[in-house]
Amino acid sequence: MRQFELKLSKLPDSLHDGLLNRFQHSMICLAYADPKNRLVTPCGSGTLVRSGAHFAILTAAHVVQELQSKSKVGLFLRDGPGFFAFDKETVDFFQCPGAKHAEIGPDIGFLRIPNVKVGAISAVKSFIDLDAQLRKIEKGAPAHDDGIWCTTGFPEALGGQHVDGEILRTRLFGFMGVGLMENFEDRGEFDYCTTGVDLTDDDLLPDSFTGMSGGGLWQVTLRRKDGTIEPIERYLSGVVYYQTAIKKRERFIKCHGRKSIYEYVLPNLINRSG
């Protein structure tokens, strides 16, 4: 039974803002740097994750592919001079075999971060413990129609860049879309799900979600307490990877699901040699 069917525009501000603030701690905007031409180009989103002594950024395979073709990998970590870059030779790039950068998928991967860089990132961000998330899911994952689903990332449509004298200023806005997921499907080693976006429903929604590829998908269970709605548990449950074209002011966002993270990515993160 569905406990809540809440549209983004109908969510209490305190619930929406509280969840986005929590997710922002592990949300990352990925970019590549061109030091010679003093350019920084955002190219996707990701979620900071860890398993034991292994630290990584969970994202889409096509984001990994784009970064792998550049000389430097970059992360936006905080306001101000918060751009953090490192040579690609220090990063372990992983794309799922047979990656198809289209609606059909699969399109999931990760960047394993060198341990010498983890401290600097941890000073301002948090890594999601995949082992703890898996234990919680194994104890009893919520039904697909329980609570709300949150897609997270950094849409390019909400940001921008401009040159200010000798400084390249980049604006980024962490975004959280809220709704229900449908069309859950297993295909081989991966699973998939879809959420619809009604662009007539909320003037605050961007017309394009380009830039959110690789962002995290979360399921959040809710309860009513003292007349308000509050979150109970948060489950990292997938990765955003594709948006369909707009038809009749509606589009669909395709995501990988829990199986793709915990039965495919997690073992590879642990066992893959750098």
N, C-alpha and C positions, 0 to 999 in steps of 0.2 A: 504494500500500500504506500502511495506517495504521501509523505508527511507534509511537504511544502512544494508548491510550484510558484516560485518567485521570479519575476523578471528583474533585470538589473535596476531598472528605474523604480521598482517597488521595494527594493531592499532597504531596510533601515540604514541610514548613513553610518551608524556606529558599527554595524555588522560588516558592511562592505569595507569601510576604512580600516577596521581592525584586521580583517583577513588580508587585505592588500598589504598592509604594513608588515604582517607576519611573513607573507610570501616574499616581500621585497628583500628580506635578509638573505635569501638564497637565489634570487633571480639575477641573471647576468645578461648584459648586452654584449655580444661578441662583435669584434671588428678586426680589420686588418690595417696595419700602419704602413705608410710609404714615407720613411724618414727623409729621403732625398727630396721629394716634392712637398714635404710637410703636410701630408694628407692623412686623415683617418676616416675610414669608411665602415659604418655599421653594416653587418651582414646577417644578423640573426640573433636569436635568444637562446638561453640555456638555463639549466638549474645546477647549482653546485651540489655535488653528492660525494659520499665517501663510503668505503667498506673496509673496515679495519685500517690498515696503513695505506690504502690506496685512495687517492683523491682525483676527482674528475669533474668535467662539465658534461652533463647529459644534454644532448641536442639532436637535431635532425642530421641525417647523413649528408644531405646536400649542403648544409652549413659547414660540416667538416671538410667536404670536398673543396669548397671555395677557400677556406682558410689554409688548407694544405698546399694550395697553389701559390700562396704568398710567402714573403720572407719573415714577417713578424705577425704573431697572434696578439690581439689586444683585447682588454676587458675594461669596461667602464665600471668603476667600483664605488664612487661617491661623488658628491657635488664638488665643484672647484677643480683643481688639477688632479683629478682622480683617474686618469687614464693609465693603465698598467699594461706594458707590452713585454713580450719575451720572444726569443728566436724560436722558429718553428722546429729547429733541430732538437730542442729540449722537450718537445711535446710528443706524446704517443697518440697518433690519430687512428680512430677506429670507425669504419663504416660497415654496416651489416653487408655481408656478401649478397650480391644480386640486387643492390639498392636501385630502386626505380624512383627517380625524382618527379613523380607524378601522383595523381590521385590514388592509383592502385597500390603504391608502396611496394615493398617496405622502404622506409626512409628514417632510420634511427641510427644513432652512433654516439660517440663520446670523444672527448679529448682528455687524456690522462695528464694531470698537471705534475710537473717535477716537484719533488718534496721540498726543494730549496725555495720554491715560490709560495708554498702553502701558508707559511706564517704571515706574509704580507697580505695575502687575501683574507685569511682568517681574522686579521685585525679589524676589518670593516665589514666582513660578510660571514655567513654561516653555511656549513656543509650539511646537507640532509643525510642522516645516517640510514643508508639503504637496508642494513641488517636489522635495525630496529623497526623500520617500516615493514619489512617482510615478516618479522615476528608478529607484528600487530595484525597484518593481513591474514596470516595463517591461523590466528586465534579466531578469526571470524570476520571476513570482509563484509561490508554492508552490501545490501542488494543494490543493483544498478539504479533503482528508482528511489533510493533513500537519500534524503538531503539534497544538496546542490553540487554542481560540477563547476569548477573554475578553471578557465584557460588563462595562462599568464604569459607576459612577454612585453616586448617593446615595439609597438607598431611605428613604422617610419612616418606614417601620416600624422602622428601626434608630435613628431620632433622636427628637427631641422638643423642646418649648419650655416654659419656665416663667418667671414673673416673680419676680425676687429683689430686693425693694425697688424701687429706681428703675431696675433693669437687667433687660432681657429677655435671658435666656440661651437660646441655641439649641445643641442637640447634633446633630452631623452625623457620619456614619460613611461613609467611602469604601468601596465594596463592589466585589469582583471575582468574578463567576461564571465558572466554567470548564467547558468541555464541547466538544462537536462541533456544527458547523452542518450543516443539511440543507435540502432543498427550495429550492435556489438557482434563481432565476427572473428573467428579464429581461422587463419590460413597458414598452415605449416607451423613454423616456429614463432609466428607473430600474431598479434591480435590488433583489432581496429575498432574504432567507434566514431560517431559523427554527432556534431551539434549544429543546429540551424541558427542562423542570425537573421532576424527580421529588421532590416534597416529602416523601416517606417516606424519602428516601435520606440526608438530612443535617439534623440538628436545628438547625444554625446558619443555615439558609436562611430568609429572611423569607417570611411567608405572602403578602405582596404586594410587588411591585416598583414600585409607584407612587413617583414621584420619580426613577426611573432613565431616564425618557423623555429622549432627547437625548444620553444617555451614549455613549461611544465603544465600538466593537467592534474588537477587535484579534485578528489571527492571529499566533501565536508558534510558530516552529519550534524544535525541541528536539533535543538529542543526549545520549547517555550518555558520561560522561567520568569515569574513575576511580571507577566504581561509583555515580555520582550523575547526576541529570538536570539539565541546565542549558539556558537559552535560547540560541538562536543569533541569530535576527532577530525584530524586532517590526514588524508591518505594520498601520498604521491602516486598517481595512478596512470600516468601516460605522458606522451610528448606530442605537441602540435607539429604538423608537418605540411599541411596543404590547405588552401582555400579554393573553393570552386568559383566560377564566374557568377556574377549577380544575375538572377532571373526574377523579374517581378519584385524587385526590391528585397530579395532574399538570397543568401548564399549559405554554403555549408563549410564547416571547418572539420577537416579530417585529422584524427589523432591515433597514435598507437596507444595501447592500453597496458594494464598491469602485467600481463604475461610477457610482453615485449621487454619490460624493464627487469622483472625479477627472475624470469626463466631464461632470458637471452643476454641482456646487457650485463647484469650483475655477475654471472659466471665469467664472462669475458673480461670484465674489469679486474676481477681477482686473478685470473689465470694468464692474461695476456702479458707477454714480456715487452718491455719498452724498447 
